[in-house]
Amino acid sequence: MKTLHWILPTGLLVLSATLMLYAAKTDGMTILTGKQAFSNTASLKPGVAHKITAKDLPKPGETPSGRSGGAGSRPPDAMPQAPAGFKVNIYAGEGLTNPRQIRTAPNGDYFVTDTSAGQIKIFRGMTADGKPQENSVFATGLNQPFGVNFYPNGATPQWLYVGNTNSLVRFPYKNGDLKATGPAETLIAELPSGGGHRTRDVVFSKDGKSMFVAVGSASNNDDNQAEFHRANILEYTPEGKFVGIYASGIRNPVGLAINPETGELWTSINERDTYGDNLVPDYVTHVERGGFYGWPWFYIGGNYDPKHEGKHPELKEKVIVPDVLVQPHSASLGMAFYDGKQFPKEYSGDAFAAEHGSWNHAAGSGHEVIRIPLEKGRASGVYQDFLTGFSTKGVVWGRPVGIAVARDGSLLVTDDGAKVIWRVAYTGK
């Protein structure tokens, strides 16, 4: 970072110090900007950082709108790559059909939604070589479950909440339960469903008074009645009473998380397709109450979607530009904030997001886990490739989905392509 010698009024000294602190985590990073910030799966390398801004975006159709090749099976010796000092191993590699969201219970158990199997699975403990000590099926018979979370917040939850694709249910739960001790109680009998985007994540506000449920759009960019209460984050009470639309215009808010430092709601989202390999960016952002993020009429500020040119001019200036723009068609899914102690201190409080990969990029995009450096809970727009290498000789075999911080401070990442849970630990070697 260049050092600038400024003579500042006393009142600006605090601002100057804050700005210098804000840049600290990105100092020394190789940050790609402008056209260089865009990427494809093959170009990803751990440690490389990107900053995409609204002014960097091409016009619709300026870059080709391609279709990537199909996926293959993971070669036996293929492993994702992490930055120097980190070690990657398979935490769980058997008995998983479609591992999606993952969350850590207060007692340290790991709850995983096995979506296509309609099950919630538990993995307990960790052996010396980073494997589960025990596993169990907590619940079965669910309808494409994705979101899973514990309530009330804190050390002694009483319920496990599960987001089915069309409803929200909860099970009685206390720390240590390996199987549900009672039937599912339906709190929200009908969530919008059908069409595309089936994930329904669920999180609770820091004060425990609000429950947020993510509902993605039914389409790429339609504005018809099928989109009622979709492309929204909906707010309910923890008992399932509808409060209202917390935020709108978010095409597919797959992953939700509460920033433990600020208490803000964050989301990791998939934006629209077909306008080019480098348009429209996916994003990870804090979410403002009542905020409008553009879909379907606008994207990344007041940029009109060509399909809806001229519609709703009264909304053009109200579109919020998200915090971190991610390579288009990366398919940003689950996210988590790092609150462990194992990683180097500069990772403390940072966000991680899983980039699942999409069909709508000629060379393929995504297929990685990104790190978002945060200072006092705020993003600068920079994200860093953290876990890459989910392809071999151009054939993609891995698709990260969910992220959780393990009890020992390592990172757990579900992968519904390789059908495993990866563990990323810092060893310093």
Buried (B, 14 or more C-beta within 10 A) or exposed (E): EEEEEEEEEEEEEEEEEEEEEBBEBBEEBEBBBEEEBBBBBBBBBBBBBBBBBBEBBBEBEEBEBBEBEEBBEBEEEBBBBBBEEBBBBBBBBEBBEBBBBBBBBEBEBBBBBBBEBBBBBBBBEBEEEBBBEEBBBBBEEBBBBBBBBBBEBEEEBEBBBBBBBBBBBBBBBEEEBEEBEEEBEEBBEEBBBEBEBBBBBBBBBBEEEBBBBBBBBBBBBBBEEEBEEBBBBBBBEBEBEEEEBBBBBBBBBBBBBBBEBBEBBBBBBBBBBBBBBBBBBBBBBBBEEEBBBBBBBBBBBBBBBEBBEEBBEEBBEBBBBBBBBBBBBBBBBBBBBBEBEBBEEEBBBBBBBBBBBBBBBBBBBBBBBBBBBBBEBBBBBBBBBBBBBBBBEEBBBBBBBBBBBBBEBBBBBBBBBBBBBBBBBBEEE
